[in-house]
């Protein structure tokens, strides 16, 4: 499996996890909030890795970043 495909697969799994964690009804517990924070940080790191793999210079990466509502909430 190529690196880009692995990154895409991991990103999809992480998106599923974030969506599941986001479904916590009412007031999520401290453990759920911590899991959401960790998942958001992992998503950001994974996106950085993907942009590095594509050889996109750091100064241009802002154009390619996706908005992650879970990350901005933390």
Secondary structure as the mmCIF struct_conf table of DSSP 4:
data_model
#
loop_
_struct_conf.conf_type_id
_struct_conf.id
_struct_conf.beg_label_comp_id
_struct_conf.beg_label_asym_id
_struct_conf.beg_label_seq_id
_struct_conf.end_label_comp_id
_struct_conf.end_label_asym_id
_struct_conf.end_label_seq_id
HELX_RH_AL_P HELX_RH_AL_P1 UNK A 3 UNK A 22
TURN_TY1_P TURN_TY1_P1 UNK A 23 UNK A 23
BEND BEND1 UNK A 26 UNK A 27
HELX_RH_AL_P HELX_RH_AL_P2 UNK A 30 UNK A 53
TURN_TY1_P TURN_TY1_P2 UNK A 54 UNK A 55
HELX_RH_3T_P HELX_RH_3T_P1 UNK A 58 UNK A 63
TURN_TY1_P TURN_TY1_P3 UNK A 64 UNK A 64
HELX_LH_PP_P HELX_LH_PP_P1 UNK A 65 UNK A 67
HELX_RH_AL_P HELX_RH_AL_P3 UNK A 69 UNK A 72
TURN_TY1_P TURN_TY1_P4 UNK A 73 UNK A 73
#
